[in-house]
Amino acid sequence: MLRLLRVLFAFLSLAVICASLARAEDVSPIPQVADQWRFSVTPYAWLPSINSTLSYKDRYIDTAHVTTNNIISNLKSGGMIAGEAHYGNWGIMGDMVSATLQKDGSFPVSPAPGMVVSVSDKATVQATIVTGAATYTFLNNQDAYVDGLLGVRWVGMTATLGLAASFGGPLQQVVASKAMSTADPIVGFKGRYRIADSTWYIPFYADIGSGGGTTNLTWQAMLGVGTTINKWIDVSLVYRNLYYDMDSSKTNGAGLLQKTTFQGPQLSATFNF
C-alpha cells in the first residue's frame, strides 16, 4: 500500500508541473462540441479491492474480501482501456477491464494412516468487464461538459481450480472450471467540471442498470480530479466503484456471487485527436 501511495503522490506532483506549463498555453479542459469528428483513447490502471457476499442455492455462505495488494501480487495478466468517438452532440463510448489472477499453493492430505501426501493446487480467475454506450451531449459551456448515456455492460468470469498429487505412482491431476456471464442495460451520465477557469477539472461518471441475465442491480460511479496538459493529453486520478447484485435463483440456484463491490483508485491518461 505504501508503494501505491508513492505512485499516487508522484502522479499528482507530475500533474501539478504539467498543469503549470499548460496554463501558459491557455488550454481549456472542456471539450467543444462541433460538427466534426473527435476521438479519445484512455489507457488506465484501476487498483480495486473486492468485497463479495457469497451464497449457494440462495443460502448465505460467507463474505470475502480481497485487498488491492492481494490483487497486485496475484495478477498474471491484464489490460484496461477506454475510448470515445463524437460527431456533434452524438457519440459512442467503450470501456474494457480484463484481468487474470492466479495463485499457487499446496496442502497436506492423509489418504491412509501414517501416510501424508502434499497436494499442489492452482487457482485461476479470469474476469472481463465491457461497457458500451451511445452518448448525447446535453450541456456544453466554458465550465462544464455533460453527456447522457444509454448502453449495456457485460461481465464474464471463469474460475479454474487444478489439483495435482502423487500417491506413490503416476502424478494424478484434476481440473475443475466454472464460468458465468451477464449483460445488463444501463443508463447514466458522465462529464467534467472546470475548476476556477484553470486547466484543472473534476471528472465524474455514474450509471445504473438491471434486468439482464442474473443481475438484480448494477451501478458504477467515478469522481476525482484531472488536468489538461495540452490539447492532446489529459491526466486524471479518480476513485471508481462498481457494484453487482446477482440473484442466484435466476440460474436455478447455481450462482455463487450475490453481491460484489469493486472499489479503488484509478490513474488515467487520455489522448485526444
C-alpha positions in Angstrom: 0.0 0.0 0.0 2.9 2.3 0.7 4.1 1.8 -2.8 0.7 2.7 -4.2 0.7 5.9 -2.2 4.1 6.8 -3.6 2.8 6.3 -7.1 -0.2 8.5 -6.5 1.9 11.2 -5.0 4.3 11.1 -8.0 1.3 11.3 -10.3 -0.1 14.4 -8.5 3.3 16.1 -8.5 3.7 15.5 -12.2 0.2 16.8 -12.9 0.9 20.0 -11.0 4.1 20.6 -13.1 2.3 19.8 -16.3 -0.7 22.0 -15.4 1.6 24.9 -14.7 3.1 24.6 -18.2 -0.3 24.2 -19.8 -1.6 27.3 -18.1 0.8 29.4 -20.1 -0.8 28.0 -23.3 -4.4 28.9 -22.1 -5.7 25.3 -22.6 -9.3 24.6 -21.6 -10.1 21.1 -20.2 -13.7 21.4 -21.5 -14.3 19.6 -24.9 -16.0 21.7 -27.5 -18.9 20.3 -29.5 -18.6 20.8 -33.2 -19.8 19.3 -36.5 -16.6 17.2 -36.9 -15.2 14.0 -35.6 -13.2 14.0 -32.4 -11.8 10.9 -30.7 -10.1 10.0 -27.4 -8.3 6.9 -26.2 -7.6 6.3 -22.4 -5.3 3.6 -21.1 -5.6 3.4 -17.4 -4.7 1.5 -14.2 -7.5 0.7 -11.8 -6.4 -0.8 -8.5 -9.6 -2.0 -6.7 -10.2 -4.1 -3.7 -13.0 -6.6 -3.9 -15.8 -7.4 -1.4 -18.2 -10.3 -2.2 -21.1 -11.8 -0.3 -21.2 -15.5 -1.3 -24.2 -17.6 -1.5 -25.0 -21.1 -2.7 -28.6 -22.2 -3.7 -29.9 -18.9 -2.1 -28.2 -19.6 1.2 -25.6 -17.3 2.7 -22.1 -18.7 3.0 -19.6 -16.0 3.8 -18.2 -12.6 2.9 -14.9 -12.5 1.1 -12.5 -9.6 1.0 -9.6 -9.3 -1.5 -7.3 -6.3 -0.9 -5.5 -4.3 -3.6 -2.2 -5.8 -2.5 -3.5 -9.3 -2.9 -4.7 -8.5 -6.5 -1.4 -7.0 -7.5 0.6 -9.9 -6.1 -1.5 -12.5 -7.8 -2.0 -10.6 -11.1 -0.8 -12.7 -14.1 -2.0 -10.5 -16.9 -4.5 -7.7 -17.6 -5.4 -4.7 -19.7 -7.6 -1.6 -19.2 -8.6 0.8 -21.8 -11.5 3.2 -22.7 -12.3 5.2 -25.8 -14.8 7.6 -27.2 -15.9 9.0 -30.6 -18.1 12.1 -31.1 -19.6 14.0 -34.0 -21.6 17.0 -32.9 -23.7 16.2 -29.9 -23.8 12.4 -30.6 -21.2 9.9 -29.7 -20.3 6.4 -28.7 -18.1 5.2 -25.8 -16.5 1.9 -24.7 -14.6 0.7 -21.7 -12.9 -2.7 -21.1 -11.3 -4.2 -18.0 -9.7 -7.6 -18.3 -7.5 -9.4 -15.6 -6.3 -12.9 -14.8 -5.4 -13.7 -11.2 -3.6 -16.8 -10.3 -2.4 -18.3 -7.0 -0.3 -21.4 -6.4 -0.2 -23.3 -3.2 -0.1 -26.8 -1.5 -1.7 -28.5 1.4 -1.2 -31.9 3.1 -3.6 -34.8 3.0 -3.5 -38.2 4.7 -5.0 -40.9 2.4 -4.0 -43.7 4.9 -2.7 -43.9 8.4 0.9 -42.9 8.6 0.9 -41.5 5.0 1.0 -37.8 4.3 0.9 -36.5 0.7 1.3 -32.9 -0.4 -1.3 -31.8 -2.9 -0.5 -28.9 -5.2 -3.3 -26.5 -6.1 -3.5 -23.7 -8.6 -6.5 -21.4 -8.6 -7.1 -19.1 -11.6 -9.8 -16.4 -12.0 -10.2 -14.6 -15.4 -12.6 -11.6 -15.4 -13.6 -9.3 -18.2 -15.9 -6.3 -17.9 -17.0 -4.4 -21.0 -19.2 -1.3 -21.1 -20.5 0.2 -24.3 -23.0 3.1 -24.8 -24.4 5.7 -27.1 -24.0 9.3 -25.8 -25.6 12.7 -26.3 -24.1 16.0 -25.1 -26.9 18.0 -23.3 -24.6 20.5 -21.6 -21.5 22.2 -23.0 -20.2 25.6 -22.0 -16.9 27.1 -20.8 -17.1 25.5 -17.4 -19.0 22.2 -17.8 -19.4 19.3 -20.2 -22.1 16.6 -19.6 -23.1 13.6 -21.7 -26.1 11.4 -21.1 -25.5 7.7 -22.0 -27.6 4.6 -22.8 -25.9 1.3 -23.3 -25.0 -2.2 -21.9 -22.4 -3.7 -19.6 -21.2 -7.3 -19.9 -19.3 -9.1 -17.3 -17.8 -12.6 -17.7 -15.8 -14.6 -15.2 -14.2 -18.0 -15.3 -12.8 -19.7 -12.2 -10.5 -22.8 -12.6 -9.1 -25.0 -9.8 -6.3 -27.5 -10.6 -5.1 -30.2 -8.1 -2.1 -32.5 -8.6 -0.6 -35.2 -6.3 1.3 -38.4 -6.5 0.1 -41.3 -4.2 3.2 -43.5 -4.8 2.6 -43.8 -8.5 2.0 -41.6 -11.6 1.0 -37.9 -11.0 -2.7 -37.5 -10.6 -4.3 -34.3 -11.8 -7.9 -32.9 -11.5 -9.1 -29.7 -13.1 -12.5 -28.1 -12.5 -13.8 -24.9 -14.1 -16.9 -22.8 -13.7 -17.9 -19.9 -16.0 -20.6 -17.2 -15.7 -21.6 -14.1 -17.6 -24.3 -11.5 -17.7 -25.3 -8.5 -19.8 -27.3 -5.6 -18.4 -28.8 -2.4 -20.0 -27.5 0.8 -18.3 -28.4 4.5 -18.3 -26.3 7.3 -16.8 -24.2 10.4 -17.4 -20.6 11.5 -17.5 -18.6 14.7 -17.9 -16.3 17.2 -16.3 -16.4 20.5 -14.5 -13.7 23.1 -14.8 -12.1 24.4 -11.6 -11.8 28.2 -11.4 -11.0 28.9 -15.1 -7.9 26.7 -14.9 -6.6 23.6 -16.6 -7.8 21.5 -13.7 -11.2 19.8 -13.7 -13.4 17.4 -11.8 -14.3 14.3 -13.9 -17.4 12.4 -13.0 -19.4 9.3 -14.1 -22.4 7.4 -13.0 -24.6 4.7 -14.4 -27.2 2.2 -13.2 -28.8 -0.9 -14.7 -30.8 -4.1 -14.2 -32.8 -6.8 -15.8 -30.1 -8.8 -17.7 -29.1 -12.3 -17.0 -28.6 -12.9 -13.3 -28.4 -9.3 -12.2 -30.9 -7.6 -9.9 -28.9 -4.3 -9.9 -25.6 -3.0 -11.1 -24.2 0.6 -10.8 -20.9 2.3 -11.3 -19.6 5.7 -10.2 -16.4 7.7 -10.5 -15.2 11.0 -9.1 -11.8 12.6 -8.9 -9.5 15.3 -10.3 -7.7 15.8 -13.5 -5.7 18.3 -15.5 -5.2 19.1 -19.2 -1.6 19.1 -20.2 -2.2 20.3 -23.7 -4.9 19.9 -26.3 -3.7 16.3 -26.9 -3.3 14.9 -23.4 -5.3 14.8 -20.1 -4.3 13.0 -17.0 -6.7 12.2 -14.1 -6.9 10.4 -10.8 -10.4 9.2 -9.7 -12.0 6.8 -7.2 -14.0 4.2 -9.0 -16.7 2.0 -7.6 -18.5 -0.9 -9.5 -21.3 -2.9 -7.8 -23.2 -6.0 -8.8 -26.2 -7.6 -7.0 -26.8 -11.0 -8.6 -29.8 -13.3 -7.9 -28.6 -16.9 -7.9 -32.2 -18.1 -8.3 -32.1 -16.9 -11.9 -29.6 -19.7 -12.6 -31.6 -22.4 -10.8 -29.6 -21.8 -7.6 -26.2 -22.4 -9.2 -24.9 -18.8 -8.8 -22.2 -18.2 -6.2 -21.6 -14.4 -6.3 -24.5 -12.5 -5.0 -23.3 -9.0 -4.0 -19.9 -7.8 -5.2 -18.2 -4.4 -5.0 -15.0 -3.4 -6.8 -13.6 -0.1 -5.5 -10.3 1.7 -5.6 -8.2 4.5 -7.2 -7.7 4.8 -11.0 -4.9 6.5 -12.8 -5.7 7.6 -16.4 -4.0 9.3 -19.4 -6.4 10.4 -22.2 -5.1 11.1 -25.7 -7.3 13.3 -27.8 -7.2 13.6 -31.5 
